């Protein structure tokens, strides 16, 4: 089976094809996400995404294997097209789980990952327009050598509509895998990491129980360890729906800091799926679901559980 969010529309058919041909869930998720990272029509992932306040593209990705709880994660990766493939290589080639910044760049170079100019023309134009309209006249004279914190808060007002691609999959061997990839918060403070590369916050997979991945406001799901919480609730006997609802209620305790929308995607080990959203985000909270008994991929809307 495959569960992916709205950004996954470009890669879901490829992931399904891999599974139909008895490929692994690891391969299905990586190949599906690679298509999304290269597609500039997806405005929150890879080459189609938005840069940080300095106009730099910083991409994050992670993957987790539920059969052994191994994981690989990449943060603030610049100049490489497929962050998901670099994250998988971290899992398979290093004793570490996460690499960020310069180390991530060096490792991508070491494994001969595909380099690319990650800032699309459309994203560059949008970024320059935002800077012109939001940076004060005095700060513009010295840009970017100014205090950036206030502009990170300002860009956060638009962050509720941001996104990450998430994939959850179960293959013929019943191995469960979770994967994420994102270009992150548009015009974030340089070096910002959201939940997508954080194992336990943005994603988690465990063959004994299921898998979970989150989108939108990563600052919130980091603070409540949302993805791992869903798995733990299932471990304690909750259904996948009950686990998602309880994890959503955990977010109610957050009253300060960056507050916005969260969408939780989860599956249990038996292939039952649940997607819940804290806001009615229309298409941004829709998802795609496929199981081997289905004739086609279904496009559905998340259940809204308002915070």
Backbone as CSV, one residue per row, in Angstrom:
resi,resn,N_x,N_y,N_z,CA_x,CA_y,CA_z,C_x,C_y,C_z
1,UNK,0.836,-1.192,0.000,0.000,0.000,0.000,0.869,1.240,0.000
2,UNK,0.273,2.349,-0.402,0.941,3.645,-0.402,-0.023,4.689,0.131
3,UNK,0.477,5.549,1.002,-0.246,6.741,1.432,0.681,7.924,1.232
4,UNK,0.212,8.922,0.486,1.012,10.122,0.270,0.102,11.339,0.275
5,UNK,0.661,12.504,0.546,-0.145,13.721,0.613,-0.277,14.351,-0.766
6,UNK,-0.861,15.549,-0.817,-1.173,16.153,-2.120,0.078,16.389,-2.963
7,UNK,1.220,16.735,-2.306,2.457,16.940,-3.065,2.938,15.652,-3.716
8,UNK,2.458,14.513,-3.222,2.893,13.234,-3.762,2.252,12.835,-5.069
9,UNK,1.370,13.669,-5.600,0.619,13.292,-6.801,1.535,12.978,-7.979
10,UNK,2.679,13.662,-8.066,3.597,13.466,-9.190,4.308,12.117,-9.101
11,UNK,4.517,11.608,-7.889,5.306,10.400,-7.726,4.554,9.160,-7.310
12,UNK,3.262,9.281,-7.030,2.533,8.140,-6.474,2.416,6.990,-7.476
13,UNK,2.260,7.296,-8.748,2.161,6.228,-9.747,3.466,5.448,-9.864
14,UNK,4.586,6.158,-9.782,5.883,5.493,-9.844,6.070,4.599,-8.628
15,UNK,5.728,5.090,-7.448,5.853,4.282,-6.233,4.967,3.039,-6.329
16,UNK,3.765,3.204,-6.841,2.838,2.076,-7.016,3.424,1.048,-7.985
17,UNK,4.018,1.538,-9.059,4.624,0.649,-10.057,5.721,-0.211,-9.437
18,UNK,6.542,0.403,-8.586,7.620,-0.340,-7.921,7.036,-1.466,-7.075
19,UNK,5.991,-1.169,-6.308,5.397,-2.179,-5.433,4.693,-3.282,-6.230
20,UNK,4.025,-2.915,-7.300,3.343,-3.905,-8.134,4.342,-4.901,-8.711
21,UNK,5.558,-4.421,-8.986,6.601,-5.272,-9.539,7.466,-5.912,-8.447
22,UNK,6.877,-6.010,-7.233,7.521,-6.658,-6.101,8.798,-5.958,-5.629
23,UNK,8.869,-4.673,-5.875,9.984,-3.893,-5.355,9.785,-3.588,-3.883
24,UNK,10.819,-3.063,-3.260,10.762,-2.782,-1.827,10.079,-1.447,-1.555
25,UNK,9.560,-1.316,-0.358,8.958,-0.039,0.034,10.012,1.063,0.091
26,UNK,11.258,0.723,0.419,12.334,1.718,0.382,12.507,2.271,-1.029
27,UNK,12.570,1.381,-2.016,12.732,1.823,-3.401,11.508,2.596,-3.879
28,UNK,10.319,2.131,-3.504,9.095,2.802,-3.943,9.060,4.242,-3.457
29,UNK,9.383,4.444,-2.200,9.341,5.787,-1.634,10.438,6.672,-2.223
30,UNK,11.648,6.149,-2.334,12.728,6.965,-2.896,12.421,7.366,-4.335
31,UNK,11.979,6.420,-5.153,11.731,6.740,-6.560,10.543,7.681,-6.727
32,UNK,9.528,7.500,-5.891,8.398,8.419,-5.958,8.789,9.832,-5.585
33,UNK,9.535,9.982,-4.497,9.928,11.315,-4.040,10.909,11.976,-5.000
34,UNK,11.782,11.217,-5.622,12.737,11.807,-6.579,12.013,12.554,-7.698
35,UNK,10.891,12.019,-8.170,10.138,12.708,-9.221,9.606,14.045,-8.726
36,UNK,9.182,14.081,-7.489,8.632,15.311,-6.921,9.729,16.343,-6.709
37,UNK,10.881,15.906,-6.236,11.998,16.831,-6.010,12.445,17.513,-7.299
38,UNK,12.284,16.844,-8.431,12.725,17.395,-9.712,11.649,18.197,-10.433
39,UNK,10.430,18.176,-9.927,9.287,18.809,-10.597,9.067,20.217,-10.055
40,UNK,9.262,21.215,-10.882,9.149,22.606,-10.431,7.710,23.061,-10.233
41,UNK,6.726,22.221,-10.585,5.338,22.603,-10.315,4.968,22.347,-8.854
42,UNK,5.787,21.590,-8.129,5.580,21.355,-6.698,6.332,22.437,-5.946
43,UNK,5.605,23.382,-5.337,6.239,24.598,-4.840,6.764,24.520,-3.416
44,UNK,6.842,23.301,-2.847,7.330,23.186,-1.476,8.381,22.091,-1.311
45,UNK,8.804,21.523,-2.427,9.751,20.406,-2.396,10.787,20.581,-3.498
46,UNK,12.056,20.369,-3.161,13.093,20.312,-4.177,13.218,21.566,-5.017
47,UNK,13.439,21.377,-6.310,13.770,22.478,-7.202,12.625,23.469,-7.386
48,UNK,11.408,23.078,-7.083,10.291,24.007,-7.213,10.008,24.796,-5.951
49,UNK,10.782,24.539,-4.897,10.509,25.157,-3.610,11.021,26.575,-3.482
50,UNK,10.837,27.134,-2.293,11.209,28.524,-2.025,12.472,28.592,-1.179
51,UNK,13.280,29.653,-1.360,14.529,29.779,-0.620,14.344,30.380,0.763
52,UNK,15.436,30.417,1.533,15.428,31.095,2.823,15.526,32.608,2.621
53,UNK,15.642,33.348,3.683,15.664,34.811,3.585,16.831,35.336,2.769
54,UNK,17.900,34.555,2.678,19.066,34.983,1.911,18.983,34.565,0.450
55,UNK,17.871,33.952,0.073,17.714,33.511,-1.306,18.401,32.195,-1.601
56,UNK,18.716,31.421,-0.556,19.406,30.140,-0.710,18.418,28.993,-0.522
57,UNK,18.517,27.995,-1.383,17.685,26.803,-1.249,18.340,25.844,-0.269
58,UNK,17.600,25.470,0.776,18.069,24.501,1.761,17.030,23.393,1.855
59,UNK,17.401,22.195,1.430,16.436,21.089,1.367,16.684,20.068,2.482
60,UNK,15.590,19.516,2.978,15.620,18.516,4.039,14.914,17.253,3.551
61,UNK,15.360,16.103,4.040,14.697,14.848,3.708,15.061,13.802,4.741
62,UNK,14.208,12.780,4.841,14.494,11.675,5.753,13.779,10.424,5.271
63,UNK,14.311,9.282,5.689,13.686,8.005,5.381,13.919,7.076,6.563
64,UNK,12.930,6.224,6.877,13.051,5.313,8.009,12.508,3.943,7.643
65,UNK,13.284,2.915,7.974,12.956,1.521,7.680,12.354,0.875,8.918
66,UNK,11.098,0.486,8.818,10.394,-0.061,9.966,10.833,-1.455,10.374
67,UNK,11.623,-2.145,9.534,12.046,-3.500,9.870,13.168,-3.523,10.895
68,UNK,13.930,-2.443,10.976,15.089,-2.398,11.879,15.263,-1.057,12.583
69,UNK,14.346,-0.127,12.327,14.369,1.222,12.897,15.606,2.018,12.488
70,UNK,16.248,1.609,11.390,17.318,2.426,10.833,16.703,3.632,10.129
71,UNK,17.438,4.740,10.148,16.935,5.957,9.514,18.094,6.786,8.980
72,UNK,17.805,7.588,7.981,18.773,8.532,7.439,18.107,9.865,7.225
73,UNK,18.837,10.931,7.501,18.244,12.268,7.470,19.255,13.295,6.983
74,UNK,18.757,14.251,6.217,19.582,15.324,5.658,18.907,16.661,5.959
75,UNK,19.688,17.638,6.408,19.136,18.956,6.683,19.937,20.065,6.047
76,UNK,19.236,21.080,5.557,19.851,22.279,4.978,20.857,21.920,3.888
77,UNK,20.471,20.998,3.017,21.323,20.585,1.904,21.186,21.561,0.749
78,UNK,22.315,22.038,0.247,22.313,22.983,-0.878,22.908,22.318,-2.123
79,UNK,22.381,22.713,-3.267,23.003,22.417,-4.570,22.871,20.974,-5.046
80,UNK,22.039,20.172,-4.396,21.846,18.786,-4.839,20.359,18.517,-5.025
81,UNK,20.035,17.795,-6.118,18.648,17.673,-6.546,17.825,16.719,-5.676
82,UNK,18.426,15.597,-5.280,17.626,14.555,-4.629,18.045,14.360,-3.175
83,UNK,17.484,15.169,-2.303,17.791,15.058,-0.878,17.377,13.698,-0.326
84,UNK,16.300,13.110,-0.868,15.837,11.819,-0.364,16.871,10.737,-0.607
85,UNK,17.552,10.783,-1.734,18.564,9.773,-2.035,19.796,9.951,-1.149
86,UNK,20.134,11.196,-0.846,21.244,11.452,0.069,20.885,10.953,1.467
87,UNK,19.633,11.176,1.892,19.183,10.697,3.195,19.252,9.173,3.272
88,UNK,18.825,8.500,2.205,18.898,7.034,2.209,20.352,6.568,2.272
89,UNK,21.239,7.262,1.588,22.658,6.896,1.631,23.235,7.084,3.026
90,UNK,22.777,8.124,3.742,23.208,8.295,5.132,22.831,7.054,5.932
91,UNK,21.601,6.570,5.754,21.124,5.395,6.479,21.948,4.161,6.145
92,UNK,22.312,4.006,4.877,22.944,2.766,4.425,24.466,2.779,4.457
93,UNK,25.076,3.958,4.472,26.532,4.028,4.334,27.254,4.608,5.544
94,UNK,26.533,5.199,6.481,27.174,5.866,7.613,26.689,5.295,8.940
95,UNK,27.479,5.475,9.996,27.013,5.090,11.328,26.089,6.125,11.940
96,UNK,25.870,7.234,11.231,25.063,8.349,11.732,23.625,8.255,11.232
97,UNK,22.775,9.068,11.818,21.392,9.192,11.358,21.195,10.494,10.591
98,UNK,21.815,11.584,11.030,21.559,12.890,10.421,22.847,13.624,10.075
99,UNK,22.842,14.252,8.892,23.885,15.193,8.500,23.212,16.499,8.092
100,UNK,23.823,17.632,8.423,23.262,18.934,8.054,24.338,19.832,7.474
101,UNK,23.884,20.854,6.739,24.761,21.920,6.281,25.963,21.450,5.488
102,UNK,27.138,21.919,5.868,28.357,21.615,5.132,28.651,20.120,5.095
103,UNK,28.380,19.435,6.198,28.605,17.992,6.222,27.699,17.250,5.259
104,UNK,26.447,17.689,5.180,25.518,17.090,4.230,26.001,17.306,2.798
105,UNK,26.486,18.511,2.533,26.998,18.842,1.201,28.208,17.975,0.861
106,UNK,29.123,17.823,1.808,30.319,17.023,1.564,29.964,15.560,1.287
107,UNK,29.008,15.031,2.065,28.615,13.641,1.866,27.932,13.460,0.515
108,UNK,27.073,14.402,0.123,26.416,14.319,-1.186,27.452,14.302,-2.302
109,UNK,28.472,15.104,-2.149,29.562,15.124,-3.127,30.304,13.788,-3.135
110,UNK,30.530,13.226,-1.963,31.268,11.968,-1.826,30.563,10.806,-2.505
111,UNK,29.236,10.785,-2.463,28.481,9.683,-3.068,28.081,9.989,-4.510
112,UNK,28.600,11.101,-5.052,28.305,11.512,-6.431,26.816,11.738,-6.675
113,UNK,26.160,12.354,-5.701,24.751,12.727,-5.875,24.630,13.766,-6.994
114,UNK,23.451,13.847,-7.559,23.227,14.741,-8.703,23.160,16.197,-8.263
115,UNK,24.041,17.014,-8.816,24.049,18.440,-8.499,23.013,19.169,-9.351
116,UNK,22.561,20.311,-8.878,21.572,21.084,-9.627,21.504,22.507,-9.100
117,UNK,21.091,23.430,-9.976,20.724,24.778,-9.547,19.313,24.665,-8.992
118,UNK,19.190,24.732,-7.673,17.926,24.403,-7.029,16.912,25.542,-7.007
119,UNK,17.329,26.748,-7.317,16.398,27.877,-7.287,15.828,28.107,-8.683
120,UNK,14.559,27.768,-8.852,13.926,27.947,-10.155,13.719,29.429,-10.442
121,UNK,13.525,29.761,-11.702,13.300,31.165,-12.085,12.045,31.710,-11.413
122,UNK,10.991,30.901,-11.361,9.746,31.354,-10.740,9.942,31.621,-9.254
123,UNK,10.650,30.722,-8.580,10.894,30.905,-7.149,11.763,32.125,-6.895
124,UNK,12.729,32.366,-7.752,13.599,33.534,-7.602,12.804,34.828,-7.735
125,UNK,11.909,34.866,-8.715,11.077,36.056,-8.934,10.168,36.300,-7.730
126,UNK,9.545,35.235,-7.211,8.679,35.374,-6.035,9.464,35.874,-4.833
127,UNK,10.667,35.340,-4.665,11.493,35.725,-3.525,11.882,37.206,-3.619
128,UNK,12.332,37.626,-4.769,12.744,39.020,-4.934,11.573,39.972,-4.712
129,UNK,10.385,39.553,-5.153,9.186,40.368,-4.946,8.881,40.483,-3.454
130,UNK,8.977,39.358,-2.727,8.706,39.373,-1.290,9.691,40.288,-0.566
131,UNK,10.936,40.220,-0.934,11.958,41.064,-0.301,11.651,42.538,-0.546
132,UNK,11.311,42.878,-1.772,10.991,44.273,-2.099,9.804,44.788,-1.302
133,UNK,8.811,43.939,-1.124,7.572,44.368,-0.484,7.631,44.343,1.042
134,UNK,8.582,43.616,1.630,8.575,43.423,3.076,9.792,43.950,3.822
135,UNK,10.898,44.113,3.150,12.100,44.602,3.826,12.064,46.127,3.865
136,UNK,12.356,46.687,5.033,12.300,48.137,5.196,13.361,48.828,4.328
137,UNK,13.128,50.101,4.049,14.063,50.865,3.223,15.454,50.900,3.843
138,UNK,15.523,51.095,5.145,16.824,51.138,5.824,17.527,49.787,5.749
139,UNK,16.788,48.727,5.985,17.405,47.401,5.936,17.816,47.023,4.518
140,UNK,17.065,47.493,3.553,17.394,47.168,2.164,18.766,47.724,1.774
141,UNK,19.119,48.849,2.367,20.421,49.467,2.064,21.571,48.574,2.493
142,UNK,21.343,47.788,3.547,22.414,46.947,4.083,22.143,45.445,3.917
143,UNK,21.090,45.122,3.194,20.704,43.724,3.049,21.820,42.890,2.427
144,UNK,22.124,41.697,2.937,21.412,40.995,4.009,22.082,41.132,5.383
145,UNK,22.960,42.094,5.519,23.674,42.268,6.790,22.838,43.068,7.787
146,UNK,21.676,42.507,8.121,20.742,43.132,9.061,20.205,42.041,9.978
147,UNK,19.456,42.436,10.987,18.801,41.457,11.843,17.679,40.784,11.064
148,UNK,17.767,39.459,10.925,16.804,38.728,10.099,15.630,38.168,10.901
149,UNK,15.725,38.185,12.228,14.730,37.514,13.058,13.317,38.037,12.797
150,UNK,13.169,39.343,12.684,11.825,39.900,12.495,11.218,39.476,11.165
151,UNK,12.085,39.255,10.173,11.572,38.842,8.867,11.199,37.365,8.858
152,UNK,11.848,36.572,9.716,11.438,35.169,9.859,10.031,35.088,10.449
153,UNK,9.750,35.929,11.448,8.390,35.978,12.011,7.389,36.452,10.958
154,UNK,7.808,37.415,10.155,6.927,37.952,9.124,6.618,36.888,8.078
155,UNK,7.623,36.163,7.648,7.388,35.115,6.652,6.536,33.992,7.225
156,UNK,6.565,33.824,8.541,5.762,32.792,9.195,4.275,32.994,9.049
157,UNK,3.859,34.213,8.768,2.429,34.471,8.574,1.881,33.727,7.360
158,UNK,2.769,33.434,6.411,2.349,32.715,5.209,2.603,31.225,5.318
159,UNK,3.197,30.777,6.423,3.702,29.412,6.495,2.606,28.370,6.632
160,UNK,1.413,28.765,7.031,0.339,27.784,7.228,0.022,27.008,5.957
161,UNK,0.332,27.590,4.786,0.021,26.919,3.528,1.234,26.192,2.961
162,UNK,2.295,26.067,3.770,3.496,25.379,3.302,3.275,23.885,3.237
163,UNK,4.283,23.158,2.796,4.097,21.720,2.665,5.384,20.940,2.527
164,UNK,5.244,19.652,2.670,6.297,18.652,2.565,5.688,17.490,1.819
165,UNK,6.474,16.743,1.060,5.939,15.500,0.528,6.236,14.397,1.521
166,UNK,5.212,13.601,1.820,5.375,12.457,2.710,4.861,11.201,2.002
167,UNK,5.569,10.119,2.204,5.157,8.819,1.687,5.237,7.789,2.801
168,UNK,4.197,6.969,2.925,4.197,5.799,3.787,3.874,4.600,2.899
169,UNK,4.617,3.505,3.058,4.404,2.369,2.164,4.618,1.045,2.884
170,UNK,3.891,0.030,2.426,4.068,-1.352,2.869,4.258,-2.206,1.623
171,UNK,5.337,-2.988,1.575,5.603,-3.805,0.393,5.116,-5.238,0.585
172,UNK,5.410,-6.100,-0.397,4.922,-7.475,-0.378,5.496,-8.280,0.784
173,UNK,6.635,-7.851,1.305,7.250,-8.520,2.453,6.763,-7.927,3.776
174,UNK,5.780,-7.048,3.684,5.158,-6.389,4.835,6.125,-5.458,5.567
175,UNK,7.129,-4.965,4.836,8.035,-3.977,5.420,7.436,-2.576,5.278
176,UNK,7.444,-1.827,6.368,6.844,-0.487,6.409,7.950,0.565,6.397
177,UNK,7.806,1.552,5.536,8.804,2.617,5.402,8.099,3.967,5.348
178,UNK,8.737,4.968,5.935,8.258,6.350,5.856,9.342,7.218,5.224
179,UNK,8.936,8.181,4.409,9.887,9.090,3.784,9.322,10.493,3.656
180,UNK,10.204,11.494,3.732,9.803,12.893,3.605,10.828,13.661,2.781
181,UNK,10.398,14.749,2.181,11.323,15.669,1.521,10.663,17.044,1.429
182,UNK,11.455,18.083,1.619,10.898,19.439,1.582,11.983,20.475,1.329
183,UNK,11.570,21.600,0.780,12.449,22.770,0.698,12.209,23.689,1.880
184,UNK,11.270,23.310,2.739,11.090,24.004,4.008,10.288,25.291,3.931
185,UNK,10.299,25.965,5.037,9.596,27.226,5.253,10.138,28.286,4.281
186,UNK,9.269,28.831,3.462,9.687,29.869,2.526,10.174,31.101,3.279
187,UNK,11.367,31.552,2.936,12.005,32.725,3.564,12.170,32.532,5.076
188,UNK,12.650,31.350,5.429,12.968,31.058,6.829,14.313,31.673,7.199
189,UNK,14.597,31.699,8.485,15.931,32.091,8.940,16.909,31.041,8.410
190,UNK,18.038,31.441,7.854,18.998,30.467,7.311,19.382,29.409,8.339
191,UNK,19.401,28.160,7.900,19.745,27.059,8.786,18.567,26.445,9.506
192,UNK,17.377,26.974,9.290,16.198,26.424,9.959,15.934,24.993,9.503
193,UNK,15.660,24.105,10.460,15.191,22.762,10.174,13.768,22.624,10.695
194,UNK,12.903,22.089,9.875,11.560,21.782,10.342,11.488,20.357,10.852
195,UNK,10.286,19.797,10.849,10.134,18.439,11.370,10.506,17.365,10.370
196,UNK,10.530,17.703,9.079,10.708,16.678,8.044,11.952,15.818,8.227
197,UNK,13.114,16.384,8.610,14.285,15.529,8.807,14.436,15.009,10.230
198,UNK,13.479,15.321,11.107,13.593,14.937,12.513,12.848,13.625,12.750
199,UNK,13.609,12.546,12.985,12.997,11.249,13.243,12.218,11.342,14.561
200,UNK,10.956,10.965,14.506,10.091,11.046,15.674,9.182,12.253,15.667
201,UNK,9.552,13.282,14.943,8.704,14.470,14.822,7.972,14.468,13.489
202,UNK,8.761,14.464,12.391,8.167,14.509,11.065,7.828,13.158,10.485
203,UNK,8.474,12.106,10.974,8.194,10.765,10.464,8.676,9.705,11.439
204,UNK,8.061,8.518,11.337,8.495,7.373,12.116,7.876,6.127,11.495
205,UNK,8.620,5.011,11.534,8.116,3.745,11.004,8.592,2.607,11.891
206,UNK,7.687,1.694,12.172,7.997,0.532,13.004,7.079,-0.595,12.552
207,UNK,7.658,-1.667,12.007,6.850,-2.756,11.468,5.894,-3.368,12.474
208,UNK,6.182,-3.248,13.753,5.319,-3.834,14.777,3.996,-3.090,14.904
209,UNK,3.976,-1.806,14.468,2.786,-0.983,14.725,2.301,-0.227,13.491
210,UNK,3.191,0.436,12.754,2.778,1.216,11.595,3.755,2.326,11.301
211,UNK,3.254,3.376,10.670,4.108,4.504,10.302,3.301,5.795,10.321
212,UNK,4.020,6.892,10.469,3.373,8.207,10.525,4.286,9.250,9.909
213,UNK,3.702,10.263,9.299,4.456,11.410,8.798,3.567,12.645,8.862
214,UNK,4.197,13.786,9.077,3.452,15.033,9.291,3.833,16.087,8.263
215,UNK,2.921,17.015,8.025,3.205,18.138,7.129,2.733,19.451,7.756
216,UNK,3.156,20.526,7.123,2.822,21.897,7.470,3.669,22.412,8.636
217,UNK,3.100,22.741,9.768,3.870,23.476,10.771,4.792,22.569,11.583
218,UNK,6.014,22.423,11.093,6.964,21.526,11.722,7.414,21.947,13.100
219,UNK,7.396,23.245,13.382,7.775,23.701,14.719,6.865,23.088,15.787
220,UNK,5.608,22.894,15.447,4.665,22.318,16.405,4.902,20.822,16.604
221,UNK,5.092,20.096,15.516,5.250,18.646,15.647,6.607,18.269,16.226
222,UNK,7.604,19.140,16.098,8.874,18.920,16.795,8.638,18.997,18.298
223,UNK,7.884,19.980,18.729,7.662,20.224,20.165,6.844,19.120,20.824
224,UNK,6.042,18.402,20.052,5.218,17.341,20.628,5.611,15.944,20.136
225,UNK,6.713,15.841,19.364,7.170,14.539,18.847,6.001,13.763,18.233
226,UNK,5.312,14.406,17.322,4.026,13.901,16.848,4.105,12.528,16.183
227,UNK,5.039,12.326,15.257,5.072,11.069,14.512,5.315,9.883,15.440
228,UNK,6.272,10.017,16.347,6.553,8.941,17.302,5.373,8.744,18.249
229,UNK,4.706,9.827,18.614,3.560,9.709,19.514,2.456,8.852,18.911
230,UNK,2.197,9.045,17.616,1.170,8.242,16.953,1.514,6.757,17.056
231,UNK,2.787,6.422,16.817,3.206,5.030,16.891,3.060,4.496,18.315
232,UNK,3.434,5.300,19.301,3.325,4.862,20.697,1.875,4.671,21.126
233,UNK,0.981,5.533,20.634,-0.434,5.353,20.960,-0.952,4.038,20.378
234,UNK,-0.492,3.697,19.161,-0.895,2.411,18.584,-0.281,1.257,19.375
235,UNK,0.962,1.439,19.818,1.606,0.413,20.641,0.785,0.120,21.892
236,UNK,0.163,1.145,22.442,-0.634,0.993,23.658,-2.054,0.512,23.380
237,UNK,-2.353,0.220,22.104,-3.638,-0.389,21.788,-4.607,0.477,21.013
238,UNK,-4.263,1.716,20.744,-5.165,2.588,19.989,-5.216,2.173,18.523
239,UNK,-6.354,2.377,17.901,-6.437,2.202,16.452,-5.673,3.337,15.791
240,UNK,-5.414,3.234,14.495,-4.673,4.297,13.815,-5.454,5.613,13.881
241,UNK,-6.758,5.555,13.785,-7.567,6.774,13.872,-7.516,7.367,15.280
242,UNK,-7.650,6.507,16.293,-7.576,6.985,17.673,-6.206,7.583,17.968
243,UNK,-5.157,6.981,17.428,-3.795,7.475,17.651,-3.596,8.847,17.019
244,UNK,-4.089,9.029,15.809,-3.972,10.333,15.142,-4.757,11.400,15.896
245,UNK,-5.951,11.058,16.348,-6.768,12.022,17.083,-6.095,12.430,18.390
246,UNK,-5.492,11.462,19.084,-4.818,11.774,20.347,-3.589,12.645,20.108
247,UNK,-2.839,12.348,19.051,-1.675,13.169,18.726,-2.087,14.583,18.333
248,UNK,-3.227,14.708,17.684,-3.728,16.032,17.344,-4.108,16.795,18.611
249,UNK,-4.711,16.098,19.566,-5.063,16.751,20.828,-3.821,17.200,21.603
250,UNK,-2.706,16.494,21.446,-1.463,16.909,22.093,-1.067,18.326,21.691
251,UNK,-1.405,18.684,20.471,-1.029,20.008,19.945,-1.799,21.138,20.622
252,UNK,-2.910,20.802,21.286,-3.715,21.829,21.949,-2.949,22.546,23.057
253,UNK,-1.937,21.905,23.597,-1.178,22.505,24.696,-0.256,23.614,24.214
254,UNK,-0.041,23.702,22.920,0.865,24.705,22.363,0.122,26.019,22.152
255,UNK,0.517,27.049,22.885,-0.155,28.350,22.786,0.776,29.473,22.355
256,UNK,2.065,29.237,22.413,3.036,30.262,22.056,3.953,29.749,20.958
257,UNK,4.792,30.649,20.436,5.661,30.262,19.337,4.902,30.261,18.024
258,UNK,5.445,29.575,17.039,4.816,29.504,15.725,3.671,28.491,15.766
259,UNK,2.461,28.975,15.573,1.268,28.140,15.618,0.573,28.193,14.258
260,UNK,0.202,27.040,13.763,-0.468,26.998,12.462,-1.088,25.639,12.217
261,UNK,-1.205,25.286,10.952,-1.862,24.041,10.563,-0.908,22.856,10.678
262,UNK,-1.472,21.704,11.011,-0.737,20.442,11.029,-1.623,19.373,10.391
263,UNK,-1.026,18.554,9.543,-1.721,17.408,8.965,-0.932,16.151,9.323
264,UNK,-1.613,15.168,9.899,-0.990,13.922,10.321,-1.447,12.799,9.393
265,UNK,-0.477,12.056,8.859,-0.757,10.912,7.980,-0.238,9.661,8.667
266,UNK,-1.043,8.608,8.731,-0.595,7.403,9.423,-1.228,6.149,8.831
267,UNK,-0.512,5.044,8.982,-1.022,3.722,8.630,-0.667,2.766,9.766
268,UNK,-1.459,1.724,9.933,-1.074,0.699,10.893,-0.495,-0.496,10.146
269,UNK,-0.016,-1.487,10.872,0.674,-2.623,10.249,-0.251,-3.456,9.370
270,UNK,-1.572,-3.297,9.561,-2.551,-4.039,8.765,-3.003,-3.283,7.524
271,UNK,-2.468,-2.082,7.316,-2.817,-1.310,6.132,-3.994,-0.384,6.290
272,UNK,-4.465,-0.196,7.509,-5.508,0.800,7.752,-4.852,2.184,7.754
273,UNK,-5.521,3.161,7.146,-4.945,4.494,6.985,-5.822,5.556,7.637
274,UNK,-5.163,6.650,8.056,-5.883,7.792,8.612,-5.113,9.061,8.304
275,UNK,-5.827,10.093,7.876,-5.232,11.408,7.663,-6.146,12.432,8.328
276,UNK,-5.587,13.211,9.258,-6.367,14.237,9.949,-5.652,15.575,9.838
277,UNK,-6.423,16.639,9.785,-5.879,17.987,9.644,-6.487,18.912,10.692
278,UNK,-5.666,19.817,11.201,-6.167,20.767,12.194,-6.957,21.908,11.573
279,UNK,-6.849,22.070,10.250,-7.546,23.141,9.541,-8.118,22.577,8.238
280,UNK,-9.139,23.220,7.727,-9.683,22.854,6.427,-8.821,23.534,5.365
281,UNK,-7.838,22.796,4.862,-6.874,23.353,3.917,-7.213,23.025,2.465
282,UNK,-8.400,22.499,2.242,-8.845,22.138,0.890,-7.850,21.159,0.277
283,UNK,-7.335,21.468,-0.908,-6.429,20.561,-1.609,-5.150,20.295,-0.814
284,UNK,-4.694,21.278,-0.040,-3.451,21.138,0.711,-3.531,20.073,1.809
285,UNK,-4.729,19.638,2.155,-4.842,18.556,3.137,-5.452,17.297,2.516
286,UNK,-5.417,17.211,1.209,-5.882,15.997,0.538,-4.740,14.982,0.479
287,UNK,-5.085,13.754,0.130,-4.062,12.716,0.075,-4.437,11.649,-0.942
288,UNK,-3.450,10.802,-1.259,-3.641,9.713,-2.210,-3.395,8.381,-1.507
289,UNK,-4.277,7.431,-1.758,-4.188,6.125,-1.114,-4.326,5.028,-2.157
290,UNK,-3.410,4.053,-2.058,-3.511,2.883,-2.927,-3.191,1.625,-2.127
291,UNK,-4.032,0.588,-2.319,-3.776,-0.738,-1.771,-3.836,-1.733,-2.923
292,UNK,-3.197,-2.878,-2.741,-3.070,-3.802,-3.876,-4.403,-4.354,-4.360
293,UNK,-5.436,-4.267,-3.535,-6.738,-4.736,-4.002,-7.514,-3.654,-4.763
294,UNK,-6.979,-2.440,-4.794,-7.653,-1.329,-5.478,-7.313,-1.322,-6.969
295,UNK,-8.298,-1.001,-7.782,-8.068,-0.888,-9.220,-7.342,0.395,-9.585
296,UNK,-7.511,1.425,-8.767,-6.861,2.705,-9.058,-6.515,3.414,-7.749
297,UNK,-5.724,4.455,-7.870,-5.323,5.263,-6.717,-6.474,6.177,-6.339
298,UNK,-6.815,6.224,-5.057,-7.907,7.072,-4.596,-7.374,8.409,-4.089
299,UNK,-8.087,9.484,-4.412,-7.748,10.834,-3.959,-8.807,11.246,-2.941
300,UNK,-8.396,11.471,-1.700,-9.344,11.733,-0.625,-9.000,13.012,0.125
301,UNK,-9.910,13.416,0.988,-9.729,14.613,1.795,-9.532,14.232,3.254
302,UNK,-8.593,14.874,3.924,-8.344,14.605,5.340,-9.558,14.983,6.177
303,UNK,-9.725,14.256,7.270,-10.732,14.632,8.252,-10.219,15.845,9.034
304,UNK,-11.056,16.845,9.208,-10.655,18.058,9.912,-10.972,17.918,11.404
305,UNK,-9.947,18.077,12.233,-10.112,18.095,13.684,-9.577,19.440,14.146
306,UNK,-10.439,20.419,14.296,-10.021,21.775,14.579,-9.435,21.898,15.985
307,UNK,-8.292,22.579,16.068,-7.641,22.798,17.364,-8.256,24.022,18.033
